[in-house]
């Protein structure tokens, strides 16, 4: 049975004390909500990781992740953070390939393939993001874009390593815009992704991979989205900065 995950992405928000305060609120509120194969993951700025990881002790269903990691093991890369350094904080996950990294920092599929390899080699679970822009969707290129992101970004992995990643579909046109893909649109893409996984790795691997929806998921639409057959949770942006909203999204599983 594949894991159901609600992952919060704080992006570049919250100072150190604000982050600890929000995380403490969230853990207290979700501790009795996430059960069984459900997990809550908070992906914070690097400054929070170690302290948040310490706060997860005793919470079986809560984990911490980073929002990025460098593709090199170490070296003269001023300002960057390695996967080994992320892992040493106690973090378990790392977001890779977020549309903002692709857009603002020019991260290519080829670069992200290297980052994925390095993250896995250091014991991190990548949350690998894929998705199309509004222009690509309007040109009816969204299936081709997603397929190429999979092929060039993660399909070089063998089945065992691929089984350690989480995928997140994020329609770029629905991030931070307040526009959300309909549940039918989201399910269509998630089903397409799972079919591509089955064609590459077989049905069992495809059935076991968690695929999150990451496009303006909120307390009002979470239950409808999570009820879709191939949507296994959400990668939550703005709503993850509000403890009540984030908890209500977690509750949508039930």
N, C-alpha and C positions, 0 to 999 in steps of 0.2 A: 504493500500500500504506500503510495507516494506521500511525501510530507506536505502538509498544508502550512503555508508561511505567509505572515504579514510582516513585511520589512519596511521600516521607516528610514527615509533618507533625509537627514537634516540639512544636507547641502552646506553652504558656507554661512551657517547661522548659529547663534548662541555662543556666549563667552563661556569660560570654564565653569563658573559657578551656576550659570543659567542651565547649562547642559546637565550638570549633576542633579539639579533640582527637578528638571523635567523628567529625567530618567527615573529618579526615585518615585515620582508620582506615577509614571507609567507602570513600573514594576509592581507597585502596590495595587494598582487598579486591574492589571491583567493576570495577576498570579493565579486567580481561580477561574479565569476565562479560557486560557489556552490549555488544552488537555490532549491526551492520546498522541496522535501523530501531528499535532499542531505546534507551531513554533513562532515566537515573536523575535524579530531581529531588528536591532537599532543600529543603523550605520551613521556614525557621527564623524565630525572632524577629528583629525589625528590627536588633537590636544586632549580629547576626552577618553580615548580608548582604554588606557590602563585602568583609570578610575572606574569607568563603567563596567569593565570586565570584572573588577573586584566586587562590584555591587550585584553581579548576576549570580554569585555563589549562593547556592540554596534554592535557586529558581531553575528548575529542570527545563522549562520551556521558553526561557529567555536567553538570547545570545547577542553578541556585539559584533559589528563589522565595520570595516573601513570603506571609504568611498573611492579609493584608488590605490594602486601600488605600482612601483616602477618595474620595468621588464628585466633589469639587470639585478644580479644578486647583491652587488655592492659597487662602489666606485666613486669617481669624481663627478657626481651629479648633484651639484649644490641645490638645495631646496627640495629634493625628492626624498621619498620614503620607500624603502624596500619591502618586499613581502616578508622577509625574515624579521624585519623590525616590527611590522604590523603583527605578525604571529606572536612575537615576544611580549606584546602587551596583554595577551589573553584573548584577543579577537579571534573569531572563528570564520568570519565571512569577509569578502571584499567585493564591492561593486566594480565591474569592469565594463567598459564600452558604453557608459551612459551617454545619451544623446548630447548632453552638454559638453562632455569630454570630446566627443567626435566633432562637434560643431566649433567649439571655442579653442580647442587645443590640437585639432587636426589629427586625432587618433584614427588610424586606418585599421581595417580588418587584420592586416598582416601584423601590425604592431600589437594588436589585442590578442592575437594568437600567441605571441611571445609572452605577453603579460599573463595569460591564462596558464601557460606552461610553468612559469616561475611561481605563480600563486599556488598551484597544485603541488609543486615540488617542495613548497614550504608549509604544506599542511593546511592551507586556506581553502575555503569553499567559494569559488567565484559565483557571483550573481551576474550572469552575462547578459547584457542588454542588447536587444535588437529592435528595429522598428523603422518606419518610413516617415518621410516628411509629407506635408500637405501637397506639395508639388508632385511628389512621386505617387501619392495616392490618386490625385486627380488625373495623372497620366496613366493610371491603371498599371503602375509598375511595382506596386507594393509587394506582391508575391515574389517577384524577381529579386527585389532588394533584400527581402528577408532571407531568401534562399542563399544569396551570395554572402550575406553576413554570417550565416551558419557555416557554409562551406569553407569560407576563407578564415573564419575566426575560431571555430571549435571542432570542425569535422575532421581535423588531423588527429584528434585524440582517439585512442583505442576505447573500446566499450567500457572497460573498468574505470578509466580516468574520466570519461564522459559522464559516467554515472555519479560522479562526485560534484557536478556543477548544477546550478539552478539557472534556468532561463527566465528572462523578464521581457515580455513584449511591451514596448512603450511607443504608441503612436505619437510621433514627435509633435504632430498638430494638436494633441490633446494634453500637452504638458504645460502646466502653469497658465493655461488659457481659460480654464473653466469649462472648456468643451470636453466632453467625454464620448468615446466611442459607444455606440449602443451595445447592449449585451449581445445582440446578434452579430454585430461587426467584430466584437472582441472574440466571441466564440469561433467565428469563421477563421480568424487568423490563428488562434490557438490550436484549432483542429488541423489547420494546414501545417503548422510547425510540428505537431505530433506525428503527422503523416510523413513528413520529411525525416524525422528521427527514426521512424519505423523502417523507412526505405534504406536508411544508412546502417542502422544498428540492430534492427529487428524489433518486433512488436513489444517484447518484454522490456527492453531498455526504454522504449518510447513510453510505455505505460508507467514506468517507475520515475520518470523525470518530472520534477516540479516546474511548472510554467506559471509565472506570475503575470498579472496585468498591471501595467504602470502608466496610466494616463488619467490623471485627475479622479482617482478613486476616492470616494468620500463616504461618510456614514449613510447618506441617503441612497447611494447606488451600490454599495458594497455587497449587500445580500443578494441582489439580482445578479451581479457579476459572478460572485462566488458559487452561485447555484449552477452555473454553466459547466457542462461535463468536462471541459478541458482547461478550465481556469482554476488554479490551485492556490490562489491568494493574490496579494497585491504588493507592489513596490510603491510606497506611499510617500509623497513629497510634502506639500504644505500642511496636510492634515496631521502629519506626524509631529508637528511642532505644537500641537494642542492635545494635551493628555486625554481629555474627554473624547474628542473626535477620534483619536487613534484607538482608544479602547473600544469605542463603539464599532469601529471597523473590525477589530478582532472579534467582537461579539457576533458579528455578522456570520461567522462560521457556524454558529449554533442557532 
